[in-house]
């Protein structure tokens, strides 16, 4: 998890810095390619927004697993 954070943070900083320093450019490709471009762009934006709750949920589950593992061990071997 920390490795993912370590790799994604510089990528995010670079992306934001690049976005702030480069002018917006419209897509000027052929019509068929334009539809494919927008489908990819919409998919990218949707998944990027949807991943945030997923990451939060996954982190909470990862923190729950060790706690329940210790509780299970204590109940099985120390309380019985």
Buried (B, 14 or more C-beta within 10 A) or exposed (E): EEEEEEEEEEEEEEEEEEEEEEEEEEEEEEEEEEEEEEEEEEEEEEEEEEEEEEEEEEEEEEEEEEEEEEEEEEEEEEEE
